[in-house]
Amino acid sequence: MTAVQPRRPTRGALCAVLALLGLLAGLTGCGGAAPKAARPAADTAVQQLLDRQAAAVRRHDQQAYLAGIDPRATRFLAAQRKTIGNLAQVPLADWTYRLVRTGAFPLPPEAAADGTRRTAAEVQLSYRLRGYDAEPVVSTSYLTLTERAGRWYVAADDDGASAGRRSAVQLWDQGKVTAVRGAHSLVLGLGDSKRLRGYAADADAAVPQVQHAWGAAGWPGAVVIEAPSTLDQLGALLAADPADYKGIAAVTTGELGGSAHAPADRVIVNPAAFGELSAFGRQVVLTHETTHVATRLATTEHTPLWLSEGFADWVAYRDSGRTAPEVAPELAHDVTAGHLPAALPTAADFRPTAPALAQAYEGGWLASRMVADQWSPATLTALYRAAGTGTPLDTVLRTTLHLSLADFTARWRQYVQQELG
């Protein structure tokens, strides 16, 4: 993600989006596998309902979709009428639901004994955007379903919240989505279409810069941006406290681990913080976030944040012509005051609420810039790729730069002093 500091956008972090996979292990005997247990009839009927709902969404068929909503759940029905309408411009290549389990959360007491059956279901949504997603994006919902006279309906998606089973919030749950297509981008946003076109233009300019630095192979060369209208909506999309993201201009979500089959990344923009930036700052932010999209396959839990964030900033500022003190004003202030950092930034230094967040990003940027300047941009890219393999960082640095981690840190401190002192 990218935080707003004076004249400086910073952070871009990847947040894991993990699919829940249910594996059935059967005992074998007499040379054959044991048969799978039959699905209960009610679960089969619920899955059939979910299949009909998914088909209706794919067709953008409001009438068919609403036929699967409990007509007695008037508030939920009204909300779902808006949601299916909000999806009208979203270019869906696929949309499916899978029943993970029933009995997923305790249901509130029955309002009346009228013969209605109910079940609490955990449901997995998988969807792909046409022309952008090679693999589906996956999220989880917790639904209350009702059955009357042999027919099942969806009745609510928030009854599990009190038990900590909260349904994932999507952009189309928050308002009517406008789709803006750029040469290298798709913006799905709420509100002013002019603002959305600006995001697309910035993303279109970012992609060639990233391809120049990282290469074109291994990523789609396109960016999908989600643009809510408010900070609260951003927090809901991230299932996070909005206050933690008040100064964050953009966040990249995706799945770490280097899997080619991971869901596509999304860059989520905070319009208020993004709007405070200059044209240059906005371009830096989206180039930074696009770098995270491009490097996702090479980024794992082993990649130090000072490198993943520093590399993204290095790409964003590479051809800006800005001096080190202009790009790193907070760290420059510390250095001129005699406070040279003792070590490379740690993961804790990159928390959104960390007191020296700007200095962490600036320090990571200078580490990447040092490698590119004193070795080469190709060496920096090689270092990034090697750091995500799980090989100890000290070994990676010795192999790539012929320096130990201690020697690299000392050389970085000297570089920081030289550039900012």
matplotlib code that plots the C-alpha trace (Angstrom):
import matplotlib.pyplot as plt

x = [0.0, 1.0, 1.0, 0.8, 3.6, 4.6, 5.3, 5.9, 3.7, 5.0, 3.8, 2.7, 2.1, 0.6, -2.2, -2.8, -6.1, -6.2, -8.6, -10.0, -9.5, -11.4, -9.7, -11.4, -9.1, -10.6, -9.4, -8.5, -9.0, -9.2, -7.4, -10.0, -10.8, -13.6, -16.7, -17.2, -20.0, -23.1, -24.0, -27.1, -30.2, -30.5, -26.9, -27.5, -30.6, -28.7, -25.9, -28.5, -29.8, -26.3, -25.7, -28.9, -27.9, -24.4, -25.9, -28.2, -25.2, -23.3, -26.2, -26.9, -30.4, -31.9, -35.3, -33.8, -31.3, -34.0, -36.2, -33.6, -33.9, -36.3, -39.3, -39.9, -36.4, -37.5, -34.4, -32.0, -34.1, -33.9, -30.1, -29.7, -31.8, -29.2, -26.2, -27.2, -27.8, -24.5, -22.8, -24.2, -20.9, -18.5, -17.1, -17.5, -15.8, -17.0, -18.9, -19.5, -20.6, -19.5, -21.1, -18.3, -20.4, -23.7, -23.9, -21.2, -22.5, -25.2, -28.5, -30.7, -33.9, -36.8, -39.3, -42.2, -42.9, -44.3, -42.6, -39.6, -36.3, -33.1, -29.4, -26.2, -23.9, -20.3, -20.1, -17.1, -17.4, -15.0, -15.1, -12.9, -12.9, -12.9, -9.6, -7.8, -8.0, -6.4, -7.3, -10.3, -10.5, -12.0, -13.8, -16.1, -19.6, -21.7, -25.3, -28.6, -30.8, -34.5, -36.6, -40.4, -42.4, -39.3, -37.7, -34.6, -33.9, -31.0, -32.3, -29.3, -25.5, -24.9, -26.3, -22.8, -21.2, -21.8, -19.9, -17.0, -18.2, -18.4, -19.1, -16.4, -17.5, -17.1, -17.1, -20.5, -21.9, -21.2, -22.6, -23.1, -19.8, -18.6, -16.0, -13.3, -10.9, -7.5, -4.8, -3.2, -5.8, -9.4, -10.8, -13.9, -15.1, -17.8, -18.7, -17.2, -16.2, -13.7, -11.8, -11.8, -10.5, -7.6, -6.8, -6.7, -4.4, -2.0, -2.0, -1.5, 1.6, 2.9, 2.8, 5.6, 7.8, 7.4, 8.0, 11.2, 12.5, 11.2, 10.4, 7.2, 7.3, 5.5, 2.8, -0.2, 1.1, -2.2, -3.6, -7.1, -7.9, -10.8, -11.9, -14.3, -15.7, -14.8, -12.3, -14.9, -15.6, -11.9, -11.7, -14.7, -13.0, -9.9, -11.8, -9.7, -10.0, -10.4, -8.5, -5.3, -5.6, -6.4, -3.1, -2.8, -3.3, -3.5, -3.1, -2.2, -3.9, -2.8, -1.5, 2.1, 4.1, 5.1, 2.2, 1.4, -2.1, -2.7, -5.6, -5.0, -3.9, -6.1, -4.9, -7.4, -7.3, -8.3, -9.8, -9.3, -5.6, -4.9, -6.6, -4.2, -1.3, 0.2, 0.1, 3.7, 2.7, -0.3, 2.0, 4.5, 1.8, 0.3, 3.8, 4.7, 1.6, 1.9, 5.4, 3.9, 1.5, 4.4, 6.7, 4.1, 5.3, 8.8, 7.6, 7.2, 7.2, 11.0, 11.3, 12.3, 9.9, 12.7, 13.5, 9.9, 8.9, 12.3, 12.3, 8.8, 9.8, 13.0, 10.9, 8.5, 11.3, 13.8, 13.4, 12.0, 15.1, 14.5, 17.4, 17.7, 16.8, 13.7, 12.5, 13.5, 12.9, 12.0, 15.2, 17.2, 15.9, 17.0, 20.4, 21.2, 20.2, 22.8, 20.4, 21.7, 19.7, 21.6, 20.0, 17.9, 14.1, 12.3, 8.9, 7.5, 8.7, 6.4, 3.1, 0.7, 0.7, 4.5, 5.9, 8.8, 6.9, 8.2, 11.8, 11.3, 10.2, 12.9, 15.5, 14.3, 14.3, 17.9, 19.0, 17.5, 18.9, 22.4, 22.4, 21.2, 23.8, 26.8, 26.2, 23.4, 19.7, 19.9, 21.7, 19.0, 16.4, 18.4, 18.7, 15.0, 14.3, 16.8, 15.5, 12.1, 13.5, 13.9, 17.7, 18.9, 19.3, 23.0, 23.6, 21.7, 23.7, 27.0, 26.0, 24.6, 26.7, 29.6, 28.8, 27.6, 24.4, 26.5, 28.7, 25.7, 24.1, 27.4, 27.6, 24.0, 24.5, 27.5, 25.4, 22.6, 25.0, 26.6, 23.3, 21.4, 24.0]
y = [0.0, 3.6, 6.1, 9.8, 11.8, 15.4, 15.3, 11.6, 8.6, 5.5, 2.0, -0.8, -4.1, -7.4, -8.8, -12.5, -13.7, -17.3, -19.9, -22.6, -26.0, -29.0, -32.3, -35.6, -38.5, -42.0, -45.3, -47.9, -51.7, -54.8, -52.9, -50.1, -46.7, -46.3, -44.5, -40.9, -40.2, -39.1, -35.4, -34.8, -34.1, -30.6, -29.7, -30.9, -28.6, -25.7, -26.2, -26.3, -22.9, -21.5, -22.8, -21.0, -17.8, -17.9, -18.5, -15.5, -13.3, -14.4, -13.5, -10.3, -11.6, -9.6, -11.4, -14.9, -13.8, -12.2, -15.3, -17.1, -14.5, -15.1, -12.8, -12.5, -11.1, -7.7, -5.7, -8.3, -8.6, -4.8, -4.9, -7.7, -5.9, -3.1, -5.5, -7.3, -4.0, -2.7, -5.5, -4.6, -3.1, -5.6, -7.8, -11.2, -14.2, -16.5, -16.5, -19.6, -20.5, -23.6, -24.8, -25.4, -26.6, -26.1, -25.5, -22.8, -20.5, -20.4, -19.0, -16.6, -18.0, -18.6, -15.8, -18.1, -21.9, -21.8, -24.9, -23.0, -24.8, -22.8, -23.6, -21.5, -22.0, -21.2, -20.4, -19.8, -17.3, -17.6, -15.0, -13.9, -10.7, -11.1, -10.3, -9.8, -12.8, -16.1, -17.5, -16.8, -14.4, -16.3, -15.0, -16.4, -15.6, -16.8, -17.1, -17.9, -20.0, -20.8, -23.6, -23.6, -26.2, -27.9, -24.7, -23.0, -19.3, -17.0, -15.0, -13.1, -12.7, -11.1, -13.5, -15.0, -11.7, -12.0, -15.3, -13.8, -15.3, -12.1, -12.2, -10.7, -7.3, -6.6, -3.3, -4.0, -4.5, -0.8, 0.9, 0.9, 0.0, 1.9, 0.1, 2.2, 0.4, 1.8, 0.5, -1.5, -1.2, -1.9, 0.5, -0.7, 2.2, 4.0, 7.6, 10.1, 8.6, 11.4, 10.4, 6.8, 7.8, 9.5, 6.3, 4.4, 7.0, 6.8, 3.0, 3.0, 5.2, 2.9, -0.4, 0.5, 1.8, -1.4, -3.5, -1.5, -2.3, -5.8, -7.2, -8.2, -11.9, -13.6, -11.1, -9.9, -6.4, -5.0, -3.7, -4.0, -1.1, -1.0, 2.5, 2.9, 6.3, 6.5, 5.4, 3.3, 1.5, 0.9, -0.6, -2.9, -4.2, -5.0, -6.3, -3.8, -0.8, 2.2, 4.4, 2.3, 3.4, 7.0, 8.2, 5.3, 6.2, 2.6, -1.0, -4.0, -7.2, -10.6, -14.0, -14.4, -17.6, -17.4, -19.5, -19.0, -20.1, -17.5, -15.1, -11.9, -8.8, -5.8, -2.3, -0.6, 3.2, 5.4, 8.4, 10.9, 10.2, 9.7, 13.0, 14.9, 13.9, 15.9, 14.5, 13.3, 11.7, 9.9, 8.5, 7.4, 5.6, 3.7, 2.8, 1.5, -0.6, -1.9, -3.0, -5.2, -6.7, -7.5, -8.9, -11.0, -14.4, -13.7, -12.3, -14.7, -14.6, -14.8, -11.5, -8.8, -5.8, -3.4, -5.0, -5.5, -1.9, -0.4, -2.0, -0.8, 2.8, 2.5, 1.6, 4.5, 7.1, 5.7, 8.2, 11.0, 13.2, 13.7, 13.9, 11.6, 14.3, 15.1, 11.5, 10.7, 13.9, 12.3, 10.1, 13.1, 15.1, 12.3, 12.0, 15.7, 15.7, 13.0, 10.0, 7.5, 4.3, 1.4, -1.4, -2.0, -1.6, -4.6, -5.9, -4.1, -0.8, -1.2, -1.5, 1.2, 2.7, 2.5, 5.8, 5.9, 4.5, 7.1, 6.4, 2.7, 3.1, 5.7, 3.4, 0.5, 2.7, 3.8, 0.2, -0.7, 2.4, 1.6, -1.8, -0.4, 2.4, 0.5, -2.8, -2.6, -2.6, -6.2, -7.1, -5.5, -7.6, -10.7, -10.0, -9.6, -12.9, -14.7, -13.3, -14.9, -18.5, -19.2, -19.1, -17.2, -13.5, -13.6, -16.3, -14.5, -11.3, -13.2, -14.9, -11.8, -9.0, -10.8, -9.2, -10.6, -9.1, -7.3, -5.9, -4.9, -3.1, -1.2, -0.2, 0.9, 3.0, 4.7, 5.2, 6.8, 9.2, 10.1, 10.7, 12.4, 13.8]
z = [0.0, -0.4, 2.5, 2.1, 3.6, 2.8, -1.0, -0.7, -1.3, 0.3, 1.0, -1.3, 0.4, -0.7, 1.4, 1.1, -0.5, 0.4, -1.1, 1.3, -0.3, 1.2, 0.6, 1.2, 2.2, 1.8, 3.2, 0.6, 0.8, -1.4, -4.1, -4.4, -2.9, -0.5, -2.0, -1.0, 1.4, -0.3, 0.1, 2.2, 0.1, 1.7, 0.8, -2.8, -3.0, -1.6, -4.1, -6.9, -5.6, -5.6, -9.2, -10.3, -8.6, -10.2, -13.7, -13.2, -12.2, -15.3, -17.5, -15.6, -15.2, -12.3, -12.3, -12.1, -9.4, -7.2, -7.6, -5.4, -2.6, 0.3, -0.4, 3.3, 3.9, 2.7, 3.7, 2.2, -0.9, -1.4, -0.9, -3.4, -6.0, -5.8, -5.8, -9.0, -10.6, -9.4, -11.3, -14.7, -16.1, -14.6, -17.4, -15.9, -17.5, -14.8, -11.5, -9.4, -5.9, -4.0, -0.8, 1.6, 4.6, 6.4, 10.1, 9.7, 12.5, 15.1, 13.8, 15.7, 17.2, 14.9, 14.7, 14.1, 13.9, 10.4, 9.0, 7.7, 7.7, 7.9, 7.5, 8.0, 5.1, 4.4, 0.6, -1.6, -4.4, -7.3, -10.2, -13.1, -15.1, -18.8, -20.4, -17.1, -14.8, -15.7, -12.3, -10.2, -7.3, -4.3, -1.3, 1.4, 2.4, 5.3, 4.2, 6.0, 3.8, 4.3, 2.8, 2.4, 0.6, -0.8, -2.2, -0.8, -0.7, 0.4, 3.3, 4.8, 4.6, 8.1, 10.7, 11.3, 12.1, 15.9, 15.8, 13.8, 10.5, 8.4, 4.7, 2.5, 1.1, -2.6, -4.5, -6.0, -2.5, -1.9, -5.0, -8.7, -10.4, -13.4, -15.6, -17.4, -19.7, -20.5, -22.8, -19.9, -17.2, -16.1, -13.4, -11.5, -9.4, -7.6, -8.3, -10.7, -14.0, -14.7, -11.6, -12.7, -16.1, -14.4, -12.5, -15.9, -17.5, -14.6, -14.7, -18.4, -18.0, -15.2, -17.0, -19.6, -16.8, -14.9, -18.0, -18.6, -15.1, -14.5, -17.9, -19.6, -18.9, -16.0, -15.5, -17.7, -18.4, -17.2, -13.9, -12.4, -10.1, -7.6, -6.5, -3.6, -2.8, 0.9, 3.5, 5.2, 2.0, 1.6, 5.1, 4.3, 1.2, 3.2, 6.2, 8.2, 10.5, 8.2, 10.6, 9.9, 6.2, 6.5, 5.0, 2.6, -1.0, -2.5, -1.5, -3.7, -2.7, -4.0, -3.0, -1.9, -2.6, -6.2, -7.6, -11.3, -10.4, -7.8, -8.2, -10.0, -8.0, -7.4, -6.7, -4.4, -4.3, -1.3, -3.2, -0.4, 0.2, -3.5, -4.2, -2.0, -4.2, -7.0, -10.6, -10.0, -6.7, -8.2, -11.0, -8.4, -6.4, -9.3, -10.7, -7.2, -7.0, -10.5, -9.6, -6.9, -9.5, -11.8, -9.1, -7.4, -8.7, -7.4, -4.0, -1.1, 2.6, 2.4, 0.5, 3.0, 3.0, 2.7, -0.7, -2.0, -1.0, -1.9, -5.3, -6.0, -5.1, -7.1, -10.2, -9.5, -9.0, -11.4, -14.2, -12.1, -12.0, -8.2, -5.8, -2.8, -0.3, -2.4, -2.5, 1.1, 3.1, 6.4, 6.5, 5.3, 8.2, 10.6, 9.1, 9.1, 12.7, 13.4, 13.5, 11.0, 11.0, 12.6, 10.6, 7.5, 8.2, 9.7, 8.9, 12.0, 10.6, 7.6, 9.7, 8.6, 12.1, 12.6, 13.9, 11.3, 8.3, 5.9, 7.0, 6.5, 2.9, 2.2, 3.6, 1.5, -1.6, -0.9, -0.5, -3.9, -5.5, -4.1, -5.7, -9.0, -8.9, -7.6, -9.4, -12.0, -12.5, -13.7, -10.5, -8.4, -10.3, -9.8, -6.1, -5.9, -7.6, -5.5, -2.2, -2.6, -3.1, 0.6, 0.5, 3.6, 2.8, 3.9, 1.3, -1.4, -0.8, -0.9, -4.1, -5.9, -4.5, -2.9, 0.5, 3.7, 5.3, 7.8, 5.1, 3.0, 5.9, 6.6, 3.0, 2.9, 6.0, 4.3, 1.2, 3.2, 4.9, 1.6, -0.2, 2.6, 5.0]

ax = plt.figure().add_subplot(projection="3d")
ax.plot(x, y, z, "-o")
ax.set_aspect("equal")
plt.show()
